[in-house]
């Protein structure tokens, strides 16, 4: 607040064509102890020039002047980058007109026959104006911070997926290749050795080697599932089939079509969401059945994973270190989507991912009909014969698997 005790004088622009009324306003402010400089202008042109020449803390304006009204002056103030508070000081305006003026954005109204209130109204208008300006600045800074956080999240997720894909390729090319070569060597030793003890040790080594191959395959599937190359529908069906095989809980998959062409980043977000949701079901839900629905319609991809298990309370969902679903929400935001979670104790949980699909984005090509791993979708979970015989991921793609 600017006042006489602060040592900072207010700069007030007074739009008034009566010298007497201007003098009364100056006197009222001085008597109230409000230190200020009051510049009077009478025409709209002079008013506009004054606004352009310097910055004012407050604008006082009569309502009716020669050839124009305060509404015309307000139209010049409102578009300014930092418009000052606009206070009507008039005796020729009714209450209804004053209310309408304030609805337009003017700060307050003082009648000329109640000039003693002028200093209080001016002071309050400045306080409210500064509070609004501080709030707007805080909101802008918060929005900028959230935007930077979203950009950082997107960058981290992209970096993580790229690193996972690179590690998976190295495991496949280096470790997988070495283990495969070693398996052939052990098999050769087993076939050509006449020593029964050596044959027994070769068999033991072959079993351990097979375990290592299975572990490396499982790690590769968790890092970057090759099934994603066959499209999201096939990948989700694979997840559901492995879920059913591991848990014994029926998992039905319903899709809107056999193949859904998607941008790679959208496909990955949807896959990780389904993966995390099924993992949470294994850990917490104890369901009797699970249902997965995948559809694209009217430019929107929708993935829903629901169960009839124990459900969650709001406290369980919002506990401080429950990063599983929070991580999925951040993932969804990186592609312009959102995640909805509904759950009631004893009535199951539903996780719904929604992502807009701009038609301008490049899409993942659909799998070729003659591809040996191409899986036809029937709207239900495919049989084990239709799914590549790969080990299921032991853990989801997101850290902190919590309900």
C-alpha positions in Angstrom: 0.0 0.0 0.0 1.3 3.4 -1.0 0.7 6.1 1.6 2.3 9.2 3.2 4.2 7.1 5.8 5.8 4.9 3.2 7.5 7.8 1.5 6.2 6.8 -1.9 3.6 9.1 -3.5 0.8 7.7 -5.6 0.4 8.7 -9.2 -3.2 9.2 -9.9 -4.8 10.1 -13.3 -8.0 12.0 -12.8 -10.4 12.1 -15.8 -12.6 15.1 -14.9 -13.9 18.1 -16.8 -14.8 20.1 -13.6 -11.9 22.0 -12.0 -14.0 22.3 -8.8 -14.6 18.6 -8.5 -10.9 17.9 -9.2 -10.0 20.3 -6.4 -12.4 18.5 -4.0 -10.9 15.1 -4.9 -7.4 16.5 -4.2 -8.5 18.0 -0.9 -10.2 14.7 0.2 -7.1 12.7 -0.4 -4.8 15.2 1.3 -7.1 15.3 4.4 -6.9 11.5 4.6 -3.1 11.7 4.7 -2.7 10.0 1.4 0.4 11.4 -0.3 -0.2 11.6 -4.1 0.2 13.5 -7.3 -3.1 14.0 -9.1 -3.0 14.7 -12.9 -6.2 16.0 -14.4 -7.2 15.4 -18.0 -10.5 16.4 -19.6 -10.6 14.8 -23.0 -10.4 11.2 -24.2 -7.4 12.1 -26.4 -5.5 13.6 -23.5 -6.4 10.6 -21.3 -4.9 8.2 -23.9 -1.7 10.3 -24.2 -1.3 10.4 -20.4 -1.6 6.6 -20.2 1.0 6.2 -22.9 3.4 8.7 -21.3 3.7 7.2 -17.8 2.5 4.5 -15.4 -0.3 5.4 -13.0 -1.2 3.7 -9.7 -4.9 4.5 -10.0 -7.3 6.0 -12.5 -10.2 8.2 -11.2 -12.9 8.9 -13.7 -16.1 10.8 -13.8 -18.9 8.8 -15.5 -20.3 11.4 -17.9 -18.0 13.9 -19.7 -18.3 16.0 -22.8 -18.9 13.6 -25.7 -18.0 10.4 -24.0 -18.3 8.3 -20.8 -16.0 6.5 -18.5 -16.8 3.3 -20.4 -14.9 4.7 -23.4 -12.0 5.5 -21.1 -12.1 2.0 -19.7 -11.8 0.5 -23.2 -8.4 2.3 -23.4 -7.2 1.1 -19.9 -8.3 -2.6 -20.1 -6.0 -3.7 -22.9 -2.9 -2.3 -21.2 -0.3 -4.9 -20.2 -0.6 -3.9 -16.5 -3.8 -1.9 -16.2 -4.1 0.2 -13.0 -7.2 0.1 -10.8 -10.1 2.1 -12.4 -12.3 3.9 -9.8 -15.5 5.8 -10.8 -15.9 9.1 -9.1 -19.2 10.5 -10.2 -22.4 12.0 -9.2 -24.3 11.3 -12.4 -24.5 7.5 -12.3 -27.1 5.2 -10.8 -26.4 2.2 -8.7 -27.3 -0.2 -11.5 -25.0 1.5 -13.9 -22.2 1.4 -11.3 -22.7 -2.3 -10.8 -22.6 -2.9 -14.5 -19.4 -0.9 -14.7 -17.7 -3.0 -12.0 -18.8 -6.2 -13.8 -16.8 -5.0 -16.7 -13.7 -4.9 -14.5 -13.6 -1.5 -12.9 -12.4 -1.5 -9.3 -15.0 0.5 -7.4 -17.4 3.5 -7.3 -17.5 6.6 -5.1 -20.2 9.2 -5.3 -19.1 12.8 -5.4 -21.3 13.7 -2.4 -19.4 11.0 -0.3 -15.9 12.3 -1.1 -14.7 11.4 2.4 -14.6 7.7 1.3 -12.3 8.4 -1.6 -9.0 7.7 0.2 -10.3 4.5 1.7 -11.6 3.3 -1.7 -8.4 4.2 -3.5 -6.3 2.4 -0.9 -8.4 -0.7 -1.0 -8.5 -0.7 -4.8 -4.6 -0.7 -4.8 -4.5 -3.5 -2.2 -6.9 -5.7 -4.2 -5.1 -4.9 -7.4 -1.7 -5.9 -6.0 -3.1 -9.1 -4.4 -4.6 -10.0 -7.8 -1.3 -9.2 -9.6 0.6 -11.3 -7.1 -1.8 -14.2 -7.5 -1.6 -14.0 -11.3 2.2 -14.0 -11.1 2.1 -17.0 -8.7 -0.3 -18.8 -11.0 1.9 -18.1 -14.0 5.0 -19.3 -12.2 3.2 -22.4 -11.1 2.0 -23.1 -14.6 5.6 -22.6 -15.9 6.9 -25.0 -13.2 4.3 -27.6 -14.1 5.1 -27.3 -17.7 8.8 -27.7 -17.0 8.0 -30.7 -14.8 5.9 -32.3 -17.6 8.7 -31.7 -20.1 11.2 -33.3 -17.6 8.9 -36.3 -17.0 8.5 -36.8 -20.8 12.3 -36.6 -21.3 13.0 -39.0 -18.5 10.4 -41.5 -19.7 11.7 -41.3 -23.2 15.3 -41.7 -22.0 14.3 -44.7 -19.8 12.6 -46.5 -22.7 15.5 -45.8 -25.0 17.9 -47.2 -22.5 15.7 -50.2 -21.9 15.6 -51.0 -25.6 19.4 -50.6 -25.9 20.0 -52.9 -22.9 17.5 -55.5 -24.3 19.3 -55.5 -27.6 22.7 -55.9 -25.9 21.3 -58.8 -23.8 19.9 -60.4 -27.0 23.0 -59.9 -29.1 25.8 -60.5 -26.6 24.5 -62.5 -23.7 21.9 -64.4 -25.7 24.3 -65.2 -28.5 27.0 -66.4 -26.1 24.6 -68.6 -24.2 23.2 -70.1 -27.4 26.8 -70.9 -28.6 27.6 -72.4 -25.2 24.5 -74.6 -25.4 25.6 -76.0 -28.7 29.1 -76.8 -27.3 27.6 -78.5 -24.2 25.3 -80.6 -26.5 28.4 -81.6 -28.6 30.3 -82.6 -25.5 27.2 -84.6 -24.3 27.0 -86.5 -27.7 30.7 -87.2 -28.1 31.8 -88.1 -24.6 31.8 -91.8 -23.6 32.2 -90.9 -19.9 28.8 -91.2 -18.0 30.0 -88.8 -15.3 30.9 -86.2 -17.9 27.6 -86.7 -19.7 25.7 -86.2 -16.4 27.6 -83.0 -15.7 26.9 -81.9 -19.3 23.2 -82.5 -18.7 23.3 -80.4 -15.5 25.2 -77.6 -17.2 22.6 -77.7 -20.0 19.8 -77.4 -17.5 21.5 -74.4 -15.8 22.1 -72.9 -19.2 18.5 -73.2 -20.1 17.6 -71.4 -16.9 20.0 -68.6 -17.8 18.5 -68.4 -21.3 15.0 -68.2 -19.8 16.1 -65.5 -17.4 17.7 -63.4 -20.1 14.6 -63.8 -22.2 12.4 -62.7 -19.3 14.6 -59.7 -18.7 14.4 -58.7 -22.4 10.7 -59.0 -22.4 10.4 -56.8 -19.3 12.8 -54.2 -20.8 11.3 -54.0 -24.3 8.8 -56.6 -25.3 9.2 -57.7 -28.9 5.5 -58.4 -29.0 5.0 -54.6 -29.2 6.3 -54.8 -32.8 3.1 -56.7 -33.6 0.9 -53.9 -32.4 -0.8 -52.9 -29.2 -3.7 -55.3 -29.6 -1.4 -58.3 -29.8 0.7 -57.0 -26.9 -2.3 -56.5 -24.6 -3.6 -60.0 -25.5 -0.2 -61.4 -24.7 -0.2 -59.6 -21.3 -3.6 -61.0 -20.5 -2.7 -64.5 -21.6 0.4 -64.6 -19.4 -1.6 -63.1 -16.5 -4.1 -65.9 -16.8 -1.5 -68.5 -17.1 0.4 -67.3 -14.0 -2.5 -66.6 -11.7 -5.3 -68.9 -12.9 -7.7 -65.9 -13.0 -9.7 -65.6 -16.2 -8.7 -62.5 -18.1 -10.9 -61.5 -21.1 -9.7 -59.0 -23.7 -12.2 -57.1 -25.9 -10.9 -54.9 -28.7 -12.7 -52.6 -31.1 -10.7 -54.1 -34.1 -8.0 -56.5 -34.9 -5.3 -53.9 -35.4 -5.1 -50.4 -34.0 -2.5 -48.2 -35.7 -1.0 -45.8 -33.1 2.0 -43.5 -32.7 4.8 -45.4 -31.0 4.8 -43.2 -27.9 1.0 -43.8 -27.4 1.4 -47.5 -28.0 4.1 -47.7 -25.3 2.1 -45.7 -22.7 -0.9 -47.9 -23.2 1.1 -51.1 -22.9 2.9 -49.9 -19.7 -0.5 -48.9 -18.3 -2.0 -52.4 -18.9 1.2 -54.0 -17.6 1.1 -52.0 -14.4 -2.6 -52.5 -13.8 -2.3 -56.3 -14.2 0.7 -56.3 -11.9 -1.2 -54.4 -9.2 -4.1 -56.9 -9.6 -1.7 -59.8 -8.9 -0.3 -58.0 -5.9 -3.4 -56.6 -4.2 -6.8 -57.4 -5.8 -7.4 -61.2 -5.3 -10.0 -61.1 -8.1 -12.3 -63.7 -9.5 -11.9 -62.4 -13.0 -10.3 -59.6 -15.0 -11.5 -57.7 -18.0 -9.4 -55.6 -20.5 -11.1 -53.4 -23.0 -9.2 -51.6 -25.8 -10.9 -49.3 -28.3 -10.3 -46.4 -30.6 -13.2 -44.3 -31.7 -13.8 -40.7 -32.5 -10.1 -39.9 -32.3 -9.7 -41.3 -28.8 -7.8 -44.4 -27.6 -9.4 -45.9 -24.5 -7.9 -48.7 -22.4 -9.8 -50.1 -19.4 -8.5 -52.7 -17.0 -11.0 -53.8 -14.4 -11.3 -56.5 -11.8 -13.9 -57.7 -9.2 -11.3 -57.9 -6.4 -10.8 -56.3 -3.0 -10.7 -52.7 -4.3 -9.0 -49.8 -2.7 -9.9 -47.1 -0.2 -9.0 -43.4 -1.0 -6.3 -43.7 1.8 -4.6 -46.6 0.1 -4.7 -44.9 -3.2 -3.2 -41.6 -1.9 -0.6 -42.9 0.5 2.7 -41.0 0.2 4.9 -43.6 -1.5 2.2 -45.1 -3.8 4.1 -44.2 -7.0 2.6 -46.9 -9.3 -0.6 -45.2 -10.4 1.0 -41.7 -9.9 3.7 -42.8 -12.4 1.0 -43.9 -14.9 -0.8 -40.6 -14.6 2.4 -38.8 -15.4 3.0 -41.2 -18.3 -0.4 -40.4 -19.7 0.2 -36.6 -19.5 3.3 -37.0 -21.7 1.1 -38.0 -24.6 -1.8 -35.6 -23.8 -3.9 -38.2 -22.1 -5.2 -38.8 -18.6 -5.8 -41.7 -16.2 -9.0 -42.3 -14.2 -9.1 -44.8 -11.3 -12.3 -45.8 -9.7 -12.4 -48.3 -6.8 -14.6 -49.3 -3.9 -13.6 -51.8 -1.2 -15.0 -55.2 -2.0 -16.3 -54.1 -5.4 -13.1 -54.1 -7.5 -11.1 -51.5 -9.3 -11.2 -50.0 -12.8 -8.2 -48.2 -14.4 -9.1 -46.2 -17.5 -6.5 -44.6 -19.8 -7.8 -42.1 -22.4 -5.5 -40.6 -25.0 -6.5 -38.3 -27.9 -5.2 -39.4 -31.3 -4.3 -36.5 -33.6 -4.6 -37.7 -37.2 -1.5 -35.7 -38.1 0.9 -37.9 -36.1 2.8 -40.7 -37.9 1.3 -44.1 -37.0 2.9 -47.5 -36.4 2.4 -49.7 -39.5 0.0 -52.5 -39.1 1.6 -56.0 -39.0 1.7 -57.8 -42.3 -0.8 -60.6 -42.8 2.0 -63.0 -43.8 4.1 -62.2 -40.7 4.8 -65.5 -38.9 4.0 -63.9 -35.5 0.9 -62.1 -36.6 -2.0 -62.8 -34.2 -5.6 -62.5 -35.2 -7.8 -60.9 -32.6 -11.2 -62.4 -31.9 -12.1 -60.1 -29.2 -11.2 -62.7 -26.5 -7.9 -63.6 -25.0 -5.9 -65.7 -27.5 -5.0 -69.3 -26.7 -1.5 -70.2 -25.8 -1.0 -71.5 -29.3 -1.5 -68.1 -30.7 0.9 -66.3 -28.3 4.6 -66.5 -28.7 6.1 -68.8 -26.1 7.9 -66.2 -24.2 8.4 -65.9 -20.4 6.1 -63.4 -18.8 7.6 -60.2 -17.3 8.3 -60.7 -13.6 7.9 -57.0 -12.8 6.1 -54.1 -14.5 7.8 -51.4 -16.5 7.2 -48.8 -13.8 9.0 -48.6 -10.5 7.1 -48.6 -7.2 4.2 -51.0 -8.0 1.6 -49.9 -5.5 -2.2 -49.7 -5.7 
